[in-house]
Amino acid sequence: MEYMQAPASSQGNILCCECGTPIAPNPANMCVACLRTHVDITEGIPKQVSVHFCKQCERYLQPPTTWMQCALESRELLTLCLKKLKASMTKVRLIDAGFVWTEPHSKRVKVKLTIQKEVMNGAILQQVFVVEFVIQSQMCDDCHRIEAKDFWKAVVQVRQKTSHKKTFYYLEQMILKHKLHQNTLRIKETHDGIDFYYALKQHGQKMMDFLQCTVPCRSKTSQRLISHDIHTSTFNYKSTFSVEIVPICKDNVVCLPPRLAQSLGNMSQICVCIRVTSAIHLIDPRTLQIAEVDGNTYWRSPFHSLCSPRQLEEFIVMDIETVRDQKQGAGAGMRSNKHVLAGVWVQKTSEMNTSQQYHCHTHLGHLLNHGDLVLGFDLANSNVNDEFVNKMNPHHIPDVVLIKKRFDRSRRQRRRNWRLKEMEREREGMDTDDERQYQDFLEDLEEDEALRKNINIFRDASKIPVESDTDDDGAPRVSLVEMLEDLNISEDATGGEGADMITTA
């Protein structure tokens, strides 16, 4: 028995009611061309729209007040453009959207849209059209504040009455690490400090709170009335936060008040500042006793530095002997485990033609050897004008206080393969002394591992360290593990611009 297959049914065509063209049946009984003459589904959708762009910061305005960073032909820019058309596309369905290539300098962005809409008798019509976005220049509020340099609501004035800027260099790196400089309108450097300008009082208050937790200081707040609206009782103030950092830097020789020295564990009054972080770290070079003085304690019992870095003299070690089993006095505090107490005979390099030598105790016994050069302060031949030194027993005042071992600076710079970032700020003028102080700060970072833990150190890929057999002079270095790679996203792995890697479907 054979089965006969029924012929496949095929849908017949009808004639368009307008032009008579054979078409497939549809609810409107009209061809696409005639249907478009009667219905335009793009009606009400603007074909040209303005987009505001800030030249200074290269951001686009997303109404009402948001400014966005968008690369050309990126998804973010496409989203921004579609939001400009959202109100006019409520009655149609968006199928597809994509960019049409234009010259980057033409200030035009073209977007090709595909939309659908139900028209006569339930027929669905699809249409493709192009919307042109004209880029118009408009300065954003942030750039307005930067250009108008007098527009600020709060200023933080940081001051330190010292001749050295080591504390400011440390503070700068802490600010960069915690990114507290991003909200500033302007950063201005003065001869004795630095000023931070802000558009909001809250940002200035946040900076002042950070400074109080980072360095020993005291602060004062004041405000000045700028304008007053009597109808709404609105007041416009400019606030000033004054922060004074203690006038003590690393490697300073200080003389403590007698009561403060007794409260710190019967320390000697003559001490050396080995570090300044959130507190002043002191060490007694005669006993290796260490102590920390916070900001509140300092301002209750203030003391000053006996010498400036320029007053330090160069000595040569003639003889050294480690001091062992030293007895501690009653009520003595903690002793340093990183230093070694030693008795040293030294002679000034400027007095090598004489037989004058000086004997002192030092905390640098772990670093010094015969013939090494060391920087110190000659108290025996100095005219010190300090009220606490004048009241001390002369037998308790050492002849020389040794501060740090001296290494060849040119060698250290030649093999240094790391760098630090700096804040963009207005400078009154940088002289050779500022450069010398900055090099001193870099050397302090190499010598103090505890200080490096609070700072981001970046590997300098552009500098190749030069090594030789004569360079190994025992100078401390920064290990490669402590260095960070400086992230640069301006280029991708293929060498092209990072923004070009973003594609839109």
KENUPA-163980 format. One line per field, with one value per residue (C-alpha): x, y, z; residue in three letters. Coordinates in steps of 0.5 Angstrom, whole numbers. Layout:
<recs>
c1 <- (X,...) $
c2 <- (Y,...) $
c3 <- (Z,...) $
resn <- (ALA,...) $
</recs>
This chain:
<recs>
c1 <- (0,3,1,1,4,0,3,6,2,5,2,-1,1,-4,-3,-1,-8,-4,1,-1,5,5,7,6,0,0,-5,-4,-5,1,8,13,15,7,7,13,9,3,7,14,16,22,17,19,26,31,36,41,42,48,53,57,64,69,76,80,78,76,69,62,56,50,44,43,50,54,61,63,70,68,73,71,66,66,60,60,59,54,50,50,48,42,40,39,34,30,25,23,23,18,13,18,23,30,33,40,45,52,57,58,65,67,73,75,76,70,66,61,58,54,50,46,39,35,28,21,14,7,3,-4,-8,-2,3,10,15,22,27,34,36,42,42,48,50,54,59,59,64,62,67,65,64,71,75,71,74,81,81,78,84,80,74,75,71,77,84,89,95,101,107,113,119,125,130,129,123,124,118,114,117,115,108,107,108,103,98,99,99,92,90,88,90,85,80,84,83,90,96,101,108,111,118,115,110,104,97,91,85,78,72,68,69,68,74,79,76,78,85,86,84,89,95,93,94,100,105,105,102,97,91,87,80,77,72,70,63,63,56,49,42,37,31,33,38,44,51,57,64,71,74,82,85,92,96,103,108,113,119,123,126,130,137,136,140,135,135,129,126,128,121,120,126,125,118,121,125,130,133,139,137,141,138,138,131,132,125,118,112,106,110,117,122,128,134,139,146,149,145,141,134,129,122,116,114,107,104,100,106,111,106,106,113,116,124,128,133,140,143,141,143,148,152,154,161,165,169,173,173,180,178,172,170,163,160,157,153,152,148,141,139,133,126,130,125,126,133,133,135,137,143,149,153,160,165,169,175,174,177,175,177,178,183,187,194,193,192,185,181,174,171,164,159,154,148,152,156,153,155,162,169,176,177,169,167,161,157,156,155,161,158,164,166,159,155,149,143,138,135,135,143,145,142,145,151,157,160,153,154,158,163,161,154,155,148,149,155,157,157,159,153,155,155,148,145,148,146,139,134,127,123,118,112,111,104,103,104,105,113,116,122,127,134,140,139,132,135,140,135,131,137,138,130,132,138,134,129,134,137,130,126,121,120,119,113,109,111,110,116,116,121,125,125,128,134,139,143,151,154,162,166,168,161,160,161,156,151,144,139,132,130,126,121,119,118,112,111,108,101,100,94,95,97,95,99,99,102,95,91,87,81,81,81,73,69,61,57) $
c2 <- (0,7,13,20,26,32,38,43,49,55,62,66,74,79,86,92,97,103,101,94,91,83,83,77,78,83,86,93,90,95,94,97,103,105,104,109,114,114,112,115,111,116,122,126,123,129,128,132,133,137,134,138,137,140,141,142,135,132,130,130,132,127,132,135,136,129,130,123,121,117,115,116,110,107,104,110,115,111,110,117,119,114,117,124,120,116,121,121,114,112,109,105,99,100,94,96,102,103,108,111,113,120,125,126,133,134,135,130,123,119,114,109,106,101,101,98,100,97,101,100,94,91,91,92,97,97,103,105,112,116,121,126,129,136,136,143,146,148,148,144,147,143,147,153,153,151,157,162,161,165,161,157,155,152,153,148,152,147,150,148,153,149,150,143,140,132,132,136,131,125,128,129,122,120,124,121,114,116,120,126,131,129,134,140,146,148,147,152,152,157,158,155,151,149,151,146,150,146,148,145,145,138,136,141,138,131,134,137,130,126,131,130,123,123,128,131,138,143,146,152,154,160,163,169,171,173,174,173,172,175,172,165,166,163,165,164,163,162,157,157,151,153,147,147,141,141,144,138,134,127,127,133,134,136,138,135,139,136,134,131,127,124,122,118,114,118,119,124,131,131,126,125,125,118,119,123,120,121,122,124,118,120,116,117,116,114,109,107,108,110,114,117,124,125,132,133,132,136,142,142,141,144,144,146,143,145,145,145,140,146,146,138,137,131,127,121,115,114,108,105,100,96,98,91,90,97,98,101,106,106,107,106,105,101,100,100,93,96,100,98,102,104,109,112,117,121,127,133,132,139,139,133,137,137,132,134,128,127,122,120,115,113,109,108,102,97,102,105,102,105,110,111,118,120,127,130,136,139,141,143,148,151,157,154,158,154,155,147,146,153,150,143,140,141,134,131,135,131,134,131,128,123,123,119,115,119,115,117,121,120,113,112,117,113,106,108,105,107,114,117,121,128,133,138,145,152,153,160,157,151,152,148,147,144,139,137,137,132,128,127,125,119,117,117,112,108,107,107,101,103,109,106,102,108,110,108,107,106,102,107,103,108,108,102,102,102,96,96,92,99,101,96,101,98,104,101,100,99,92,90,87,94,97,98,98,104,103,106,105,110,104,97,91,92,99,102,107,104,107,104,97,98,96,97,91) $
c3 <- (0,-2,2,-2,1,1,-3,2,3,1,4,-2,-3,-3,-7,-3,-2,-4,-10,-12,-10,-9,-1,4,8,14,19,15,8,6,4,8,3,3,11,12,8,13,19,22,28,29,30,36,37,36,30,33,41,44,49,54,55,59,56,62,65,59,62,60,63,65,67,72,75,74,70,67,64,58,52,45,42,49,53,58,52,49,55,56,49,50,57,53,48,54,55,47,46,51,46,42,43,42,39,37,38,36,34,27,26,26,26,33,32,29,35,33,35,31,34,29,33,31,34,33,34,33,28,24,26,30,25,28,24,24,22,23,23,26,31,31,38,38,43,46,51,58,64,70,77,79,74,75,82,80,75,80,85,90,90,97,103,107,108,112,114,116,119,122,125,123,118,115,111,113,117,111,106,110,111,103,102,107,104,97,100,103,97,101,96,91,94,94,89,90,94,95,98,103,106,113,111,106,105,102,99,99,96,102,110,111,107,111,117,114,113,120,123,119,121,128,127,123,126,133,132,135,131,132,128,126,121,117,115,107,106,110,107,112,109,110,115,111,113,108,112,110,115,116,120,123,124,128,127,133,131,132,126,125,127,132,138,144,151,155,161,168,170,163,163,169,167,161,166,168,161,160,158,152,147,139,135,131,128,128,126,130,136,137,138,142,144,150,147,153,156,149,153,148,149,145,146,143,141,148,152,148,148,156,156,150,148,142,138,140,133,126,120,118,124,124,123,120,125,124,128,132,136,138,144,145,152,155,161,163,169,169,174,178,174,167,161,155,151,144,141,134,137,140,146,145,147,141,141,135,131,127,120,120,125,123,124,131,137,139,140,144,147,148,148,142,140,133,135,130,125,126,125,125,120,119,118,122,123,130,134,138,144,148,143,141,144,146,148,151,158,160,158,162,168,167,171,166,168,165,158,153,149,142,140,134,130,123,119,113,106,99,97,90,90,93,88,83,85,87,83,86,87,90,88,89,90,84,88,87,89,91,88,90,91,92,99,98,94,99,104,99,98,106,107,101,105,112,108,106,113,117,115,120,117,110,112,112,105,98,94,87,82,77,71,67,72,71,78,76,81,82,87,90,91,97,102,107,106,107,101,99,98,91,95,98,92,88,80,78,75,68,64,58,54,53,52,45,45,43,47,53,51,44,47,49,44,43,41) $
resn <- (MET,GLU,TYR,MET,GLN,ALA,PRO,ALA,SER,SER,GLN,GLY,ASN,ILE,LEU,CYS,CYS,GLU,CYS,GLY,THR,PRO,ILE,ALA,PRO,ASN,PRO,ALA,ASN,MET,CYS,VAL,ALA,CYS,LEU,ARG,THR,HIS,VAL,ASP,ILE,THR,GLU,GLY,ILE,PRO,LYS,GLN,VAL,SER,VAL,HIS,PHE,CYS,LYS,GLN,CYS,GLU,ARG,TYR,LEU,GLN,PRO,PRO,THR,THR,TRP,MET,GLN,CYS,ALA,LEU,GLU,SER,ARG,GLU,LEU,LEU,THR,LEU,CYS,LEU,LYS,LYS,LEU,LYS,ALA,SER,MET,THR,LYS,VAL,ARG,LEU,ILE,ASP,ALA,GLY,PHE,VAL,TRP,THR,GLU,PRO,HIS,SER,LYS,ARG,VAL,LYS,VAL,LYS,LEU,THR,ILE,GLN,LYS,GLU,VAL,MET,ASN,GLY,ALA,ILE,LEU,GLN,GLN,VAL,PHE,VAL,VAL,GLU,PHE,VAL,ILE,GLN,SER,GLN,MET,CYS,ASP,ASP,CYS,HIS,ARG,ILE,GLU,ALA,LYS,ASP,PHE,TRP,LYS,ALA,VAL,VAL,GLN,VAL,ARG,GLN,LYS,THR,SER,HIS,LYS,LYS,THR,PHE,TYR,TYR,LEU,GLU,GLN,MET,ILE,LEU,LYS,HIS,LYS,LEU,HIS,GLN,ASN,THR,LEU,ARG,ILE,LYS,GLU,THR,HIS,ASP,GLY,ILE,ASP,PHE,TYR,TYR,ALA,LEU,LYS,GLN,HIS,GLY,GLN,LYS,MET,MET,ASP,PHE,LEU,GLN,CYS,THR,VAL,PRO,CYS,ARG,SER,LYS,THR,SER,GLN,ARG,LEU,ILE,SER,HIS,ASP,ILE,HIS,THR,SER,THR,PHE,ASN,TYR,LYS,SER,THR,PHE,SER,VAL,GLU,ILE,VAL,PRO,ILE,CYS,LYS,ASP,ASN,VAL,VAL,CYS,LEU,PRO,PRO,ARG,LEU,ALA,GLN,SER,LEU,GLY,ASN,MET,SER,GLN,ILE,CYS,VAL,CYS,ILE,ARG,VAL,THR,SER,ALA,ILE,HIS,LEU,ILE,ASP,PRO,ARG,THR,LEU,GLN,ILE,ALA,GLU,VAL,ASP,GLY,ASN,THR,TYR,TRP,ARG,SER,PRO,PHE,HIS,SER,LEU,CYS,SER,PRO,ARG,GLN,LEU,GLU,GLU,PHE,ILE,VAL,MET,ASP,ILE,GLU,THR,VAL,ARG,ASP,GLN,LYS,GLN,GLY,ALA,GLY,ALA,GLY,MET,ARG,SER,ASN,LYS,HIS,VAL,LEU,ALA,GLY,VAL,TRP,VAL,GLN,LYS,THR,SER,GLU,MET,ASN,THR,SER,GLN,GLN,TYR,HIS,CYS,HIS,THR,HIS,LEU,GLY,HIS,LEU,LEU,ASN,HIS,GLY,ASP,LEU,VAL,LEU,GLY,PHE,ASP,LEU,ALA,ASN,SER,ASN,VAL,ASN,ASP,GLU,PHE,VAL,ASN,LYS,MET,ASN,PRO,HIS,HIS,ILE,PRO,ASP,VAL,VAL,LEU,ILE,LYS,LYS,ARG,PHE,ASP,ARG,SER,ARG,ARG,GLN,ARG,ARG,ARG,ASN,TRP,ARG,LEU,LYS,GLU,MET,GLU,ARG,GLU,ARG,GLU,GLY,MET,ASP,THR,ASP,ASP,GLU,ARG,GLN,TYR,GLN,ASP,PHE,LEU,GLU,ASP,LEU,GLU,GLU,ASP,GLU,ALA,LEU,ARG,LYS,ASN,ILE,ASN,ILE,PHE,ARG,ASP,ALA,SER,LYS,ILE,PRO,VAL,GLU,SER,ASP,THR,ASP,ASP,ASP,GLY,ALA,PRO,ARG,VAL,SER,LEU,VAL,GLU,MET,LEU,GLU,ASP,LEU,ASN,ILE,SER,GLU,ASP,ALA,THR,GLY,GLY,GLU,GLY,ALA,ASP,MET,ILE,THR,THR,ALA) $
</recs>
